[in-house]
């Protein structure tokens, strides 16, 4: 049998081994956490290149968009439900970028990062007849997107309150032309594609102009030095 002193020494050794293992595990955890944080910061930076305001040829600003909608769209791009039509060049490029997101947990992280940001004022690029746009919205859009464009997740209908006019107009035309909402598994997109079929460019301009004016992003204040794009 072990003597009391030997047994005590043995227990002390076990204790320090356990403490050492715990410290080692904690260090490994901290290292992995730091690597993950750095990786995600780099991922956000790569997204902001196109979804920020620095590029002339850019994607839409995502600040303040709904978390559920952003997650849904990123996953559609990753899975190929969106972004597989080369005719829709911007969406095709987004598909290539989204498929580089290798970790599933990066998707909710990105969605949270953008959805938690304050919305950015936008330049009013679309002009139209606001009354005609309102009439059209009340007839065709309000049942899914709500009286104030607030959206309805249960109907897979996103909010329209954070869309820039140029992007809103562009996407409506793509829905109408079958360049978006064509995939059998894109349930919400297919509904929008069907709802847009009969709309002319004139209708879409009126509709977008009304939505942006009634419940869209605040208008950016331009100075004389700022470039002012010619409205559509």
LUMZA-101246 format. One record per atom (N, C-alpha, C): residue in one letter; x, y, z negated. Coordinates in steps of 0.1 Angstrom, whole numbers, plus 5000, padded with zeros to 4 digits. Layout:
// residues N
AXYZ...
***
This chain:
// residues 232
X500849885000X500050005000X500950135000X500350235006X501150365006X501150424992X502250484988X502250564976X501450684977X501050744966X500250864967X500950974974X502250994972X503051094978X503151074993X503250944997X503350915012X502050935018X500950905011X499550925017X499351075018X499751145008X499551295009X500251355020X501551315022X502351365033X501751325047X501151205047X500451165059X499251245063X498451285053X497351365054X497751505059X498751555053X499251695056X499751695071X500351585075X500851575089X499651575099X498651495095X497351495103X496751625104X496751695093X496051835093X496751925102X498151925102X498852025110X498751985125X498651855128X498451805142X497151855147X496051845138X494751885142X494752035145X495352115136X495452255137X496152295150X497252225153X498052245165X497152225177X496352115177X495552075188X494452185190X493852225179X492852335180X493452465186X494652495182X495252615187X495552595202X496052475205X496352455219X495052455228X493952395223X492652405230X492152545232X492352625221X491852765221X492652845232X493952815232X494852885242X494452845256X494152715258X493752675271X492452735275X491452745265X490152805268X490352945272X491153025264X491453165267X492053185281X492953095284X493553095297X492553075309X491752975307X490752945317X489753055318X489353115306X488353225306X488953345314X490253375311X490853485318X490953465333X491353345337X491353315351X490053325358X488953275351X487653285356X487253435357X487553515347X487253655347X487853725359X489153695361X489953765372X489353715385X489053595386X488453535399X487153605402X486353625392X485053685395X485153835398X486053905391X486354045394X486754055409X487653965413X488053965427X486853935437X485953845432X484853815440X483853935442X483654005431X482854125432X483454225441X484754245439X485554345448X485354305463X485354175466X485254135480X483854165485X482854155476X481454185480X481254335482X481854415473X481654555474X482254625486X483254555492X483754605505X482654635515X481754545516X480654565525X479354625519X479154595506X477954635499X478254755490X479254835494X479454965487X479255075497X479755195494X479455305503X480755355510X481855275509X483055325515X483255285530X482455185535X482655145549X481555205558X482055245570X481055295579X480155185584X480655065587X479854955591X479654865578X478554885572X478454815559X477054745558X476954665547X475654605544X474854695535X473754645531X472954725522X473554735508X473254855501X473554865487X472654775479X473254695470X472454595462X472154645448X472654755444X472554805430X471054805426X470754745415X469454755409X468454655415X468854585426X467854485431X467554375421X466454305423X466054205413X467054085413X467254045401X468153935398X467753805406X466453775405X465953645411X466153655426X465853775432X465953785446X467353775451X468253835444X469653825448X470153685447X469853615436X470253475435X469653385447X468453415450X467753335460X468453355474X468753485477X469353515490X470753465491X471553475480X472953425481X472853275483X472053205476X471953055478X471453025492X470553105498X470153075511X471353085521X472153185519X473353205527X474253085525X474453045513X475452935510X474952805516X473652785516X473152655521X472852655536X472952775543X472752775557X471252815561X470452835551X469052875554X469053005561X469953095556X470253215563X471653225568X471953305578X473353325583X473853225593X472953145599X473353045609X472953085623X472453205625X472053255638X473153365643X474053325652X475053425657X474453545663X473153545668X472553655674X472253765663X472153725651X471953815639X473353835633X474153925639X475653935636X475853965622X475254065616X475454095602X475153985593X474053915595X473653805587X474553685589X475053665601X475953555604X477253585596X477753705596X478953735588X478753715573X477553755568X477253725554X477253585551X476753495560X476753355558X478153305556X479053355565X480453305564X481053345550X480753475546X481253515533X480653435521X479353415522X478653345511X479153205509X479553135520X479952995519X481352985513X482053105511X483353095504X483153105489X481953115484X481653115470X481552965466X482652915460X482752775458X482052725445X481952815435X481352775422X479952815421X479052725417X477652755416X477352865406X478152865395X477952965384X478353105389X479053115400X479453255405X478153325410X477153245415X475953305421X475253385410X474853325399X474153415389X474953525384X476253505383X477153615379X477053735389X477153705402X477053815412X475753875411X474653795410X473353855410X473153945398X473653905386X473553985374X474354115376X475554105381X476454215383X475754325391X475254295402X474554395411X473254435405X472454345400X471154385395X471254475383X472354465375X472454545363X472954695366X473354715379X473854845382X472754945385X473055075382X472055175385X471855195400X470655215405X470455235419X471155365424X471555355436X472255475442X471355545452X471255685451X470455765460X470855735474X469955745484X470255715497X469855825507X470555835518X470255935528X468955885536X468055975538X466755945545X467055935560X467155815565X467455795579X466255755588X465155735582X463955695589X462855795588X462355845598X461255945598X459955885605X458855915600X457555865605X456355935600X455255885604X453955945600X453555875586X453655955575X453455895562X452055835560X451055905565X449755865563X449455735571X449955725583X449755605591X450555485584X451755525579X452455425572X451755375559X451155465552X450355425540X449255335544X448455375554X447355295558X447755145562X448955135569X449455015573X449854925561X450554995551X450954925539X449754875532X448754955530X447554905523X446854795529X446954785543X446254675550X447054545550X448454565552X449254445555X450254405544X450554495535X451654465526X451354465511X450354535507X450054555493X449754435485X449054335492X448654215485X449854125480X450954145487X452154065482X453154155475X453354275480X454454365474X453954465464X452654475461X452054555451X451854695455X451054765447X450654905450X451854995451X452854975443X453955065442X455254995447X455154885455X456254825460X457054745450X456454705439X457154645428X457454495430X456754435440X457054295443X456354195434X456454075437X455853965430X456653835431X457353805421X458253685422X457453555425X456253545419X455453425422X455053405436X454953515444X454653515458X455953515466X457053515460X458453525467X458453655474X457953765468X457853895475X458753985466X459854025472X460754115464X460254255463X460754335454X460454475453X461054545465X460354655469X460754735480X461354865475X461554885462X461855015457X463355045458X464254945461X465654975462X466254945476X465354955486X465854935499X466155065506X467355075513X467655195521X466855185534X466455305538X465555305550X466055235562X467355255566X467955195578X467855045577X468154995565X468254845563X466854785563X465854855557X464454815557X463954805571X464254905579X463754915593X464454795601X465654785599X466454675606X465854535603X465654515590X465154375586X463754355591X462954455591X461554435597X461554395611X462454455619X462554425633X463154285635X464054245626X464654105627X463554005624X462754025614X461653935611X460753925623X460454035629X459554035640X460053955652X461353975654X462053905666X462453765663X462253715651X462653575648X464153555645X464853665643X466253655639X466453645624X465353655617X465253625603X463953555599X463953465590X462753395587X462453285596X463453225603X463253125613X463452985607X464152975596X464452845590X463252785583X462952655585X461752585579X461752595564X462952605557X463052615543X463052755537X462952855546X462952995542X461453035540X460852995529X459453015528X459053165528X459653245520X459353385520X459653455533X460753415539X461153475552X460153435563X459653315563X458653275573X457353355572X456953385560X455753465558X455953605563X457153665561X457453795566X457553795581X458153695586X458253685601X456853685608X455953605602X454653595607X453853725606X454053795594X453353925591X453854035600X455054025606X455654135614X455454115629X454954005633X454853975648X454154085656X453154145650X452354235658X452754385656X453754405649X454154545646X455054605657X454754725661X455654795671X456754865663X457754915670X458754995664X458155115657X457155175664X456455285658X455855255645X455155145644X454555095632X455555075621X456655015624X457654985614X458255115609X458555215618X459055335613X458155405603X456855405607X455855475598X455755395585X455755265585X455755185573X456955215564X458155205570X459355225562X459355365556X459055465565X459055605560X458155625548X456955565549X456055575537X456555505525X457055385526X457655315514X458755385508X459655435516X460855505510X460355635504X459455705510X458955835504X458155815491X457255705491X456355685480X456955615468X457855525470X458455455459X459855405461X460555465471X461855415474X462955485466X464155465470X465355525463X465255685464X465755755454X465855895455X466755945466X466356055472X467156105484X468456165479X469556135486X470856185482X470856335485X471556415477X471756555480X472956575488X472756615500X473956645510X474456785508X475756795509X476356935510X476656965524X477057085527X477357115541X478557035546X479356985538X480556905542X480156755545X479056715540X478656575542X478056555556X478456435562X477856405575X476356375573X475556425581X474056395580X473656315592X473456185591X473056105603X471656155609X471556145622X470356185628X469256075625X468056115620X467056025617X466655935629X466155815627X465655725638X464355785643
***
